[in-house]
């Protein structure tokens, strides 16, 4: 008998996904991209509300397409008892269950972990939320930037900015939390393979964001901050800054002494590497304004492409601050597959992020497209639950199953 060739590292695992928007769908998108079969259970009549988020073409959301490629859509009217019964029957057949409702919601639906564990003791259930399933903030409504505010991430991102903080333009926390969930799910599946036991995972955006802080938050440090003697994120790391290039802004990072000496050689001022005002980081921090002015003066007098070439020759970490349009067309991102070409049945040719996890045995990404709402109703119910065409037709007539081309 021919040996079965796996499609990818998670080939053979089955996932029931009741998530929407970004954090939950990111987790299940990664699982699908790694070969798991992901059943996206969507609530009638709209399904994942990300389907309603611009940009839209003929009712098709590019936001939804990005986060749900490679999944199969089952659309149920969960207000009907038959829908809950079908969901429980599916839970008995899958390995992973992911949800990202507000804490307590999934239990009120009749799908809390105690019930899930009764149905399938081997199941790994993952709940993704803003503040976690426990604690005094757990019941609060939240999205990415709400969790980021509580985690001191917004203040960190604006540490060198005066006045009102600004929000990041991309959902860093949602995506990061989804990736944290993938790691937890993979480890729980490994544990299950060794013990036969499933378990419950509580993944929060708040926890994920707070783990990004580099400063050790000791009581001593906190007292220093309160007294104005130190800043959690505003302390100078010199030079680490954004400068004006002739076409783009340019980020240059040379805070270590040996990098500073390389930068001095690159800008034609090698003597500054040994200058006692700048030779060590403490001196550069005291003279930060002068350091930044020296670098900016060199950039003002040097063509951007030439400046970047020189910095590269001297191995000084530097990069143009690209726009999204620039990045999508960047040769390195395209060659590596960081940006990939794809096709959607409504949107046409599109470019999407590639899977950031790379595996030597599976160098190529799996083909994937985002589902229409309820597109796989019949396939899922007949294949997983052995429902006949007549039974499925009756569920359609009763409004339990719904379908729409969006």
N, C-alpha and C positions, 0 to 999 in steps of 0.2 A: 504494500500500500504506500502511495506517495506521501511523503511527509508534508503536513500542513504548513504553508508559508504564511506567517503572520503579516497583516497589513501594516501594523505599527505596534508600539510597545504595549498599548492597552487593548489590542484586538481581543475580542471575546468578552470584554466587560460591558455591562449594560447599566445605563444611567437613566433615572427618571428625574427630569429637570422641571421644577415649578418655580422659575425665576423670571425676573424682568428687569429692564433698563440695562445696567452695566456690570455691577460687581458679580452677581450670580451668573449671568450669561457669559462673562469672561471666563469664569471657572469651568463651566460646561463646554465652552468653545475650545478651551485647551484640551479637555478630555476627548472631545470629538476629533480634534486635530491629531491626537495621539492614538486614534483608532478605536476608541470606545463608541458603542452605539448609544446615542443620546436621544431619548424621547422627550421632546419639549411639550409638556402638558400646558396648554394655554386655556385661559378662562374665557368662555363666550360672554359677550359677543365680540369684544375687541381683540382678545388675545393679549399677548405682551404689549403693554402700552407704549413700548418703544416703537411699535409699528406706526404710531401716530406722530412721531417726532421727525421734524425736517432733517435732512433734505428729502423731499418727496418728489417722485415722478410717477404719475398715473397711480397715486395712492401707495406707492412703494417707498419705504423709508430706508435711506442708505445707512442710517444709524442701526436699524434693526438688522439689515443685511450683514453689516460688519460683524456684529456680535453673535450671529446665529448661523453662520455657514457651517454646513456639515451635520445639522440636526434634523430630526424628523418631527413634524408638528401633529399633535393630537389635540383637537379643540373640543372641550367638554363644557356643558352648562352645569357648573358645580352646585347650583341651587337644587338640582334634581338628585334624588337618592341614588338613581342608577349610576350617576357619574362618580359618586363617592365609592360605590361598590366596585366599579371598573378600576378606579385608582388603587384601591386596596388589593385587588387581584393582580394588578401590574407590579405593586411593591413586592409581592411574593416571588416575582420572576426577575428582579433586577439586583444589581450589586451595590449601587449607590443611589441615594436620594438627596437632591440638593434643593433647598428653598431659601428665599430671601424676603419673606414677609416680615412685618413688624413682630417682635417677640410676642408669643401667645396666640397669634392669628392661626398658625398651622394647627395648633392643638384644638382651637375652637372649631376648626373644620373637621375634626375627627382624625387628624393625621399627626398627632404629637408622637414623640419618640417612644413612649410606653406602648402605644398602640402599634406603631411601626415595628418595634422589637418583637411584639407578640406575633405579628404577621410573618416576620422574617428575621430571626435572630442573627443571621449572618450579614445583615444589611449595614452599610456605613451610611449614616444620615448626617448631612452637613447643613447647618443653619448659618446663613450669612446676614449680618445686620450692622447697623451703624455703631451701636454702643455695646453690643453683646446681649446675651440672654439673661444676665443677672446684673445687679447693681442698681443704684437709684436713678440712673439715666436711661436704663434699658427701655422704658416705655415711651421715651420721647421720639417724635417723628424726626427723621434725619436722612440726609443725603451726604455725598462726599464732603462738601465744604463745611457742613455742620460738624461732622466728625473731625475734620482738619482744624477747625477753630478750637474745639475742646482739647485737641492733642497738641496745641501750641505750634502746629505746622504752619498755619497762616502767618503767625507772627515771625516764625523762622524764615519763611520765604520772603518776608518784607523787612528783614532785620536792618538792611542798609538803606531803607527807604524812609523818608520823612512823611508825616501826615497819614492820611487814611490808608490802611492796607488795601491791596488789590488782590483779587482772586486769580488763581492760575486758570489758564484757558483750556486745560485738558484734565480729564478725571483721573489724576494720578492715583488717588487713594482707592477709588473703585477698582481700577485695574490691578493695583498692587494687592488689594484684599482678595480679589479673585485668584491671583497667583498663590497667595498664602493658602487659600482653600485647596487648591490643586495639590500643594505639598502635603497638607494634612490628610487629604483623601488618599493620596498615594501611599503614605506611611500607614494609614489605617488599613488599607487593603493588604499591605505587606504583613501587618500584624495578624490580620484575619487569615491569611494563607498559612501562617505558622500556628495559630491557635484555634481557628474556626469561629472566632467571636467577632461580631460586628460591634460598632460603637457609635456614639453621638459626638459630633464636632461642633463647637461654638466658635465661629470665626467673626471677629468684628473689625470694622474699618478703624475704629479708635485705637485698638491694639496695634494694628498694622502701621498706622501713621506714627504712633509714639515710638515704635522701634526704630524709626529713621533718625532719631536724635543721636548726635555723636557726643554731646556733653554729658558727663556723669553728673546726675542731679543730686548731689549730696546736700545735707543740711548746711554745711559750711559754704558751699557754692551759692545756695539759695539766700543765705544771709548776706553774702557779698553783693549779690544782685540787688537785694532790697536796699542796701546802703549805697548803691550807685558805684560800687568799686569794681564791678565786673558786669559783663553782658553775656547772656546765654548764647546768643548767636551773632552779636554785633562786633565781637572782638575782631580786630584786624588780622587777616591772613594776607601777607603782602609779598609779592603782588598776586592777587587773585581778583580779577576785575574784567569788566566789559569796556572795550575801547572803541573809538570810531575808526573804521577803515575807510578806504576811498569808495567802497561800494556797499559793504555790510558793516555791522558791528562785529568786533572780534573779541572772543574770550581768550584770555591768556592766564595760565596758572603756573607760577614758578615760585611757590612759597618756601621750598627747601633751598638751603644754601647752595648746593651744587647746581640746582636748576637756575637760581639767580645768576650764578657766574656764567652759565651758558647763555642766558638771555642778554647779559651785558656784552658778551662777545658777538651775539647775533646783531645787536643794534649798533655795533661798532664802538662800544665804550667799555672795553675789557677792564680798564682801571677801576671802574665802579664796583667790580666784583670783590676787590680788596679794600675799597674805601671803608674806613671804620664807621662811617655813618650808615652804611648799607650791608656790611659784610655778613652780619648775622640777622636772624629774623627780628630780634628785639630792636635792633637799630632801624631796620626797614619799617617796622610798625611805628616807631617814633617819628619817622620821616616819610610817612606814607604819601602825603600830598606831593612831595618832591619826586618820589619814585614813580608815581602814576603820571606825573607831568613829563618825566623823561621818556617814558614809553610812548605816551601819546604824541610827543613831538617827533619821535622817529616814525611813527605810523603816518603822521600828517605829511611827512616828506618822502614817503615810500609807497609805491603802487601796491595795492592790496595783494594781488597775486604774488608779486615779488616778495613782499613781507612774509606771507605764509610759507613760501618756498624756503626763505632764509631760516625762519623759525623751525621748520621741519628738518633742515640740514643740521641745525644745532640741537635737535631733539628737545625742543622746548614745547610743552603741551599747549597747543593753540588751535582754535577753530573759528571759522566764520559762523555767526549766529544766523542760521538758515531759516527761511520761512518754510511752511509746510510744502508749498509748491516747489521750492528749491530741493527740499529733502526727497520728495517723491521721485524727482528726476536725477538724484545724485547717483553717479555710476557705481560707487561702492555699495550703497544700499540696494541697488538693483542686482549687482553681481552676486552679493551674498544672499539675496532672497529676503532681506529685511523688508523690502517692498516687493510685493508679488502682483503679477497681473492675474485677474480673475474675470469671470463673466457672470452677470446676473440676468435672469430671464426678462426682467423689466428694465433694469438700469443699464443693461448692455455691458460694455467693457469697463472695468473698474480696476483700481489699484488698492490693495489691502495690505495690512501688516502681515508678514510671515510669522510662522511659529518661532518664538525666540528660544525654544528648547531644541537643541540639536543632538541627534543620535547617529552614531556611526553606522549602525545596521539599517537605518531608515533615513537616508540622506534626502529623499524626495518627499514633499508634502502630499498628502492625500487630496484627491479632487473633492471639492466641496461647494455646495450652493445653499443659500438660505431657503427655508421652506415657505410655501404659502400657508396661510392659516388653515389648519385642519387637513392639510394635503395628504397626510399619511394615516388618516383615521382608519380606513379599511385595512391597510397593510398591518398596522400595529395590532388591531383587535383580532384579526384573523390569525396572525402569526404567533402572537404572544398568548392570547386567551382562547384560541380555537373557536372563535365565534363564526357562525355561518353567514352567508350573504343575507339570508332572511333575517337573522337576528340583528345584523348591522343595519339593515334597511329599517327595521322597527325602531331602533335607537335614533335613526335619522328622522323618522316621522314624528317621534316623541320630542324632538328638539334637544336630545341629550348630546348628539353629535352635531357640530356645525362646521362649515367650510366656506372660505372666501379667498378669492385670488388677490391677495395683498401680501 
